[in-house]
């Protein structure tokens, strides 16, 4: 395992800050900035994921609440481990990973 992804292990709760653009930001939008034309916005959304796999490269595989998986670079500055406060207050936003199968608790496989 490389040093970059060594800080993450299967089952870790992580927060990924994703930049989005649109005319109707959600209630969870942060860092809201109007576009120069004033018709759209640039904003960030915190995504609450669980580490599903740690391949032997510089990436990790994360899983969403709905069971989608994304392979992302482990050294991205907008990816971090969830704080204790986030794990307590936002626990319903994190997916549950079934440790026995490695599959999302709600997925049908």
C-alpha positions in Angstrom: 0.0 0.0 0.0 1.4 3.4 -1.0 1.9 6.1 1.7 -0.7 8.3 -0.1 -3.6 6.0 0.5 -2.2 4.5 3.7 -4.1 7.1 5.7 -7.4 5.5 4.6 -8.7 2.0 5.3 -11.8 0.1 4.5 -14.8 1.4 6.5 -13.4 4.9 7.1 -15.9 7.6 6.9 -14.8 10.4 4.6 -16.0 13.8 3.4 -15.5 14.9 -0.2 -16.1 18.6 -1.0 -17.5 18.7 -4.5 -17.8 21.9 -6.6 -21.1 22.3 -8.5 -22.7 24.8 -10.7 -26.4 25.5 -11.2 -29.3 27.9 -10.9 -30.8 26.3 -7.8 -28.2 25.5 -5.1 -29.4 23.0 -2.5 -29.9 23.9 1.2 -26.6 22.2 2.0 -24.6 24.4 -0.4 -21.6 26.2 1.0 -19.2 28.8 -0.5 -22.0 30.1 -2.7 -20.8 32.5 -5.4 -23.0 34.1 -8.1 -21.8 33.9 -11.7 -20.9 37.2 -13.4 -24.1 37.1 -15.4 -26.0 36.6 -12.1 -28.1 33.7 -13.5 -26.3 30.8 -12.0 -24.1 29.9 -9.0 -20.9 28.1 -8.2 -21.0 26.3 -4.8 -19.7 23.4 -2.9 -21.5 20.4 -1.4 -20.0 18.1 1.2 -20.5 14.4 0.2 -20.5 11.9 3.0 -19.0 8.6 1.9 -17.5 5.4 3.3 -14.2 3.8 2.0 -15.2 0.5 0.4 -11.8 -0.5 -1.0 -8.1 0.5 -0.9 -6.5 -0.8 -4.1 -2.8 -1.1 -4.3 -2.3 2.2 -6.1 -2.8 5.9 -5.3 -6.6 5.8 -5.2 -9.5 4.6 -3.0 -12.9 3.4 -3.8 -15.7 5.1 -1.9 -19.4 4.3 -1.6 -22.4 6.5 -1.4 -25.6 6.0 0.6 -27.3 4.7 -2.6 -24.6 2.2 -3.3 -22.8 4.0 -6.1 -19.0 3.6 -6.1 -16.4 6.1 -7.2 -12.7 5.5 -7.5 -10.9 8.7 -6.6 -7.3 9.8 -6.0 -6.5 9.5 -2.3 -4.4 12.7 -2.2 -7.0 15.1 -3.4 -7.1 18.2 -1.2 -11.0 18.1 -1.1 -11.0 14.6 0.4 -10.5 14.1 4.2 -11.5 11.8 7.0 -14.7 12.8 8.8 -14.3 14.5 12.1 -15.8 13.2 15.3 -18.4 16.0 15.2 -19.4 15.0 11.6 -19.6 11.3 12.5 -22.0 12.2 15.4 -24.2 14.9 13.9 -24.3 13.7 10.3 -24.3 9.9 10.9 -27.5 9.5 8.9 -25.7 11.0 5.8 -23.0 8.3 5.8 -23.6 5.0 4.1 -23.3 1.8 6.1 -20.8 -0.7 4.7 -21.6 -4.4 5.3 -18.2 -5.6 6.6 -18.9 -9.2 5.7 -19.5 -8.7 2.0 -18.1 -5.3 1.4 -21.4 -4.3 -0.2 -23.6 -1.4 0.8 -26.1 -2.5 3.5 -29.1 -1.5 1.3 -27.9 -3.0 -2.0 -29.4 -6.1 -3.5 -26.8 -8.4 -4.9 
